[in-house]
Amino acid sequence: MPRDFVKYGKAGAIATITLDRPEKFNALRGGMVRGIEEALKAANRDDDVRVIVLEGAGDHFCAGADFSDGLKHVRAHKEDG
């Protein structure tokens, strides 16, 4: 499941959200966006968190959206016909 490509960690007052798909330059897929949203909500709900760090695993932060399979994995953008 694509959500597995988003890791959440916390050390003291710092929450870290890591895009973990380095072999694809951390390009985003639909489930990853939901995973980022869930991680941000978790950090915002935690009263101990004062800083949120968003990082990419490997040498790249994020290549943007992954359209390698067209838009099949993004239901909101699926075309009829």
C-alpha positions as a Python dict, from the first residue, in 0.01 Angstrom:
ca = {
    (1, 'M'): (0, 0, 0),
    (2, 'P'): (141, 342, -92),
    (3, 'R'): (91, 476, 260),
    (4, 'D'): (384, 257, 358),
    (5, 'F'): (602, 504, 169),
    (6, 'V'): (539, 773, 432),
    (7, 'K'): (717, 730, 766),
    (8, 'Y'): (632, 922, 1082),
    (9, 'G'): (868, 961, 1376),
    (10, 'K'): (888, 1175, 1685),
    (11, 'A'): (1178, 1274, 1906),
    (12, 'G'): (1085, 1509, 2186),
    (13, 'A'): (908, 1810, 2039),
    (14, 'I'): (1010, 1728, 1680),
    (15, 'A'): (790, 1521, 1449),
    (16, 'T'): (951, 1398, 1126),
    (17, 'I'): (754, 1295, 819),
    (18, 'T'): (968, 1114, 563),
    (19, 'L'): (875, 1042, 203),
    (20, 'D'): (1026, 694, 169),
    (21, 'R'): (1033, 604, -198),
    (22, 'P'): (1390, 696, -290),
    (23, 'E'): (1411, 460, -588),
    (24, 'K'): (1141, 678, -753),
    (25, 'F'): (1288, 1006, -623),
    (26, 'N'): (1004, 1015, -365),
    (27, 'A'): (750, 1091, -639),
    (28, 'L'): (401, 1117, -494),
    (29, 'R'): (119, 870, -552),
    (30, 'G'): (-237, 901, -421),
    (31, 'G'): (-184, 692, -107),
    (32, 'M'): (128, 885, -19),
    (33, 'V'): (-64, 1212, -18),
    (34, 'R'): (-316, 1057, 221),
    (35, 'G'): (-27, 927, 433),
    (36, 'I'): (125, 1275, 455),
    (37, 'E'): (-213, 1416, 553),
    (38, 'E'): (-254, 1153, 827),
    (39, 'A'): (97, 1220, 959),
    (40, 'L'): (35, 1597, 966),
    (41, 'K'): (-290, 1543, 1155),
    (42, 'A'): (-112, 1320, 1407),
    (43, 'A'): (159, 1582, 1463),
    (44, 'N'): (-95, 1864, 1497),
    (45, 'R'): (-298, 1668, 1751),
    (46, 'D'): (9, 1600, 1965),
    (47, 'D'): (46, 1885, 2215),
    (48, 'D'): (415, 1797, 2266),
    (49, 'V'): (507, 1855, 1900),
    (50, 'R'): (644, 2204, 1830),
    (51, 'V'): (827, 2140, 1500),
    (52, 'I'): (731, 1931, 1195),
    (53, 'V'): (1010, 1832, 957),
    (54, 'L'): (915, 1707, 609),
    (55, 'E'): (1200, 1524, 436),
    (56, 'G'): (1268, 1284, 153),
    (57, 'A'): (1462, 960, 191),
    (58, 'G'): (1775, 926, -19),
    (59, 'D'): (1931, 1201, -225),
    (60, 'H'): (1611, 1371, -341),
    (61, 'F'): (1328, 1545, -161),
    (62, 'C'): (1042, 1488, -405),
    (63, 'A'): (1014, 1464, -783),
    (64, 'G'): (650, 1573, -777),
    (65, 'A'): (356, 1356, -885),
    (66, 'D'): (413, 1007, -1025),
    (67, 'F'): (224, 972, -1354),
    (68, 'S'): (407, 657, -1466),
    (69, 'D'): (77, 462, -1480),
    (70, 'G'): (-127, 756, -1603),
    (71, 'L'): (-383, 861, -1345),
    (72, 'K'): (-510, 510, -1262),
    (73, 'H'): (-401, 543, -900),
    (74, 'V'): (-571, 883, -848),
    (75, 'R'): (-946, 831, -834),
    (76, 'A'): (-1027, 1202, -816),
    (77, 'H'): (-866, 1258, -1158),
    (78, 'K'): (-994, 949, -1337),
    (79, 'E'): (-1154, 1031, -1668),
    (80, 'D'): (-1476, 867, -1786),
    (81, 'G'): (-1473, 671, -2109),
}
